[in-house]
Amino acid sequence: MIRATILDYGAGNLHSLSKALATPDVTVRIETDPLAAIETDVLILPGVGAFTGAISRLDPSRDAMRRALNEGLPCLGICLGMQLLFDSSDEGPGTGLGFFAGRVDRLCAALVPHMGWNTLHEATDPLLPSGALETAYYAHSFVCRPTDSAVVTAWTTVGQDRFPAIVRRRNTVGVQFHPEKSSAPGVRFIRAFLASVSELRVGQ
């Protein structure tokens, strides 16, 4: 049985994400205490809210959370959750977790926020077997700009702006899209991530 913990930053409805995570082999809890949230098998950083408000909630536990990720705690960061894993954001003041080097800036597109379905390309992430998730649902105004593009395992493009759809380092995966809102393929992506966590536990 895998314990999956969703860290609640105090914004948004987490029901659809909880539903997508829950299986007979996974128990899901929602936790408001960041230090308690890392006492888990897999950490989920959800994708609703603003950078400054969310990172201020994480500030007292930033070092402990970054240390847990560096030590191999599996983590899935979704949209804002992905952005919190970077150093900083143009959305507002505050220091991110710095697990991925780089910053977050405003999407360069004619229409912002970008809301709707968009194609993934140059996808090499192991959670994306051929045809598993060709398009995904996005709802965002800001995008991640990693210092090292080697962490990017899938890209997407809006207008002329090409930005990471998925980043990966160690056991942490960040996605700019919302898999829980990306229909059956998105749910399969989440389940594939959880299956990879199970494999890690078996190998330990």
Steps between C-alpha positions, in 0.01 A plus 500: 500500500637842395429809709450801272484843664361809329641818650219754529624862459158632599352551152300298253289187490715192541219250449575413136868446579419282800265295285763452228758384756278258691529130413470182706877520550521872583370689801465876455511766769492879480746672731537869581823462702798482260720319753232237557445474124852370434441209738351299216580264213423755230446875519259681268536875447168601340443758232268764640591836654762774465876463544551749783215374715596136451872544559436703814319195638804286416760749625554355851551153357685587177831343602339185640291451186792559265710257704224237480482537121878481468494183709256343257147570625280454190314819414257607229470878455202613292484846333565735795644199683758464223582871517559485875782253433701776325707784649262794463209639299409824328146444629606641836764516773623196686770235470400170345616157606796517258485130419520593132737784405324778313212740537138540401387783275189612318385305197576690178175455308225711348244361743592459868404301699537201274201275567417189302652200329846507348738249344808353666803458275858373521373276779755262650360457850467134602147571624400572140501177299414555135162669463424496874452875540531697176295799614434634849294768670671824608386795712790739571654840443859417599752243376825350625837590346753241625869587492579152367267375226617144572235480775224550241338175388216653295432841347196694387461819297244781517538756223876548472571408863650154547513388862528181706191283533687252724820526700664218693785468749562199722154386615331837452284574196350839421224551242369833373170345394225360722497121461195471728308715247645330191236228472590130507855543360579747778377261766712226342800733525438542874457126543826440309676737738360311800604170342855634469490583872397139571794375296736721697371355826543144373857578400592637841 
